[in-house]
Structure formats: structure tokens, C-alpha cells
């Protein structure tokens, strides 16, 4: 079995590797999310000709505002962008070391580099405790998706891609 250090190195290498989204050219087929207020679409990621991990787009069809999550998932989430109005505290260690603010309010990004220290091994997925405010200029789903793809080394999407958010009337 791989050691914690070997797994950390493998995930870090995966995040640095060029990835390609599969299925971006098909209309999303939404599934029920973790709560009755959210839906999820899971896109496979290809790395070096192999399917490794997924990009999850989580939508909130009942929300009147632009609200969604983007996350890369292997056995658990590796990084996540929460484009929401949520507020949550960061870890004390992250705050006291100056890596993250004490609290994030609104859109925020749980990147792998600031959360890899929480990885405990293959028996538990990493917890994404720390986040930085999302301060990029894009304010549309497509612009934010493209920024996330660039930051996580996912190949650029063509202008004709069909990835989007669920409509307000979507019922699962």
C-alpha cells in the first residue's frame, strides 16, 4: 500500500498534469446532489489517455442568483470552487500562518495547494478546510468554469461546449 507521502505526491502530480474533460459536447444529464436543493453533473477527466478523476458541476436550480460549485473528485474532492453566498471559517493554523483569512464570505476557492496538508491517506478523502476568496473578474458560469479549468490544468474548452447550469424548473 502506498504511503501518505506517495499519495500526496501522486495527487500533486495529477493536479499538475494536463487533463481533458470528456462529455462537454453533450447536453448535461443532471442527477440528485447531496441535498434536495442541488443537482450534479459528473464529467470524466482524461489524463495521458486514461480516465482518472471527474469534474463535478453542482447546480442549485432553485436559486435566483448565480450559484454553483466546481470540484475535481478522485475518491473524494481534491479541490473545489464554491460560487455561493456561504460564509465559513478557515483553520486556525492556516489563519495564523497567513495562508488564508480567518473567515471567507461569498465565492471562495479550496485549492489543492492550501489543503493538501489535511490529506491523511487512502482510507479517508481529504477535507478541504481552507479557502481563499474568489476574486477573479469573471461573473458568468462560463468565465468562472474557464478560470477553474486553467487553474487546475484542464484543457481549454471550445466555444461550442454544452456545459452549463440547470434551468430554474429542473426537477429530479
N, C-alpha and C positions, 0 to 999 in steps of 0.2 A: 504494500500500500504506500502511496506517495506521502511524503511528509508535508507538514503545513507550509514550509518554505518552498517546496517543489510546486505545490498547488498555487501558492501566491505568484511564483514566477510564471507558471503556465497561464494563469488568468491575466497577468500583466502583459505577457506576450500576445495573448488573444486580443486584448484591448488595443494593442499597438498594431496588430495585423490588419491588412485591408480586408474589409468584409463587403459582401454584396447582399442586398435584400432580394429575396425571391417572392413573387406574387404581387409585386407593386402594380402590375399591369392588369389586375383583375379587381372587380368591384368587391369591397370588403364584405366578408360574411361574419357578422358580429355574434359573439357568444356572451352569455351572462358573465358578469365580473364577480368580484368578491362581495359586493353589496348589491341590493336591488336597484341602486341608483347608477350603477356603472355597467358598461359593456366593454368587451375586449376583443381585439383582433390580433392574432399572433402570426408574424411573418418569419419564416425560416431565414437564417443567415448562412451564407456560404463563405467559407474561408479556405483558400487553396484547393478548391474542388470538393470539399467535404461540408456537409451540413453540420454546423456547430453553433448552438445557441439560437435565440429568437429575439426579434424586436417586437415588443408588445406596445400596441397603441390602445390606451384605455380612454374611453369617452364617457361623457356624462350627458345623455340625451335630454334630460330634464332641466339642465342648467340653461339659464338665459344668457349667461356670459360665456366667453371662450374659456373652456376648462377641459384639461386633458392631462394625461401622463404618458411619457415615453420611457420605456425601460428596456435594457438588454438583460436577458434572462438566460442562465445556464441551468443549474439545478435550483437556483434562486436568483434574485436580482443582483446584478453586478454594478449597475448604475441606473439612476432614474432622474428624469426631469419632471417636476411637478408644476405644471402651469395651472395653478389653482389659487384660491384665496386663503389657503390654510396658513396657520401660524404654528411653529413648533420650536422647542429648544434644541440646541446642539449639545454635544457632550461638553462637560466641564474641561476635560483635557484639551479638546480642540479649541475651546474659547481661550483658556489660559495660555496656550502656546501661540495664540494669534492666528491660527489657521482658519477659523470660522467665527462669525459673530455669535453672541450668546443666544440670540433668537433670530429666526428667519420669518419674515412676513410676506405672504404672497408668493409669486412664482419663485422657485428655487431649484437648485441642481445638486443632486447627490452623486458626485463624480467618483470613479474608482480610486483615483489617487488620494482623495481625502478620506476614503472609507476602507481602504484595504487593510488598515491596521485592526479592523474589527473582525477580519476573517479568522475563523477558529478551526478550520479543517473541513474535510469532506463530509462529515456527518451532519453538519449544520450549514445552511446557506448563510452568507454574510449578512449582517444587519447594516443598513445604511443610516447610521445615526446622524452624520454630519452633512450639512448642505450650505451652499453659498447662494446668495440671492441671484436670480437670473436677471441679468441687466442688459442683455443684448437688445439691439434696436428692433428686431423683427416682432411684429404683433399679430401675425396671421399664423394659422396652423402650418401652412406650407413653409413659411420662412423659418419658423422655430424648428420644424422637422429637419429642414436642410442644415440648420446650425448644429443640431444634435448629431446628425449623420457625420458632418465634418469633424466635430469634436471627438467622436467615437470611431473614426476611421472607416465609416461606411461609405461606399462609393456614391457619388452624386447621382441623384435621381433624374431621369429625363423629365422634361416639361409635361409629357403626356401621362405621367404616373397617375394612378387612380386612388392613391392613399388619401384618406380624409377622415373626417369625424362623422359620427352618426347624426342623422337628422333628428329634430326635436320630437318627432312622433314615433320613433323606433320603440317597439315593444318586443321583448324577448320572452 
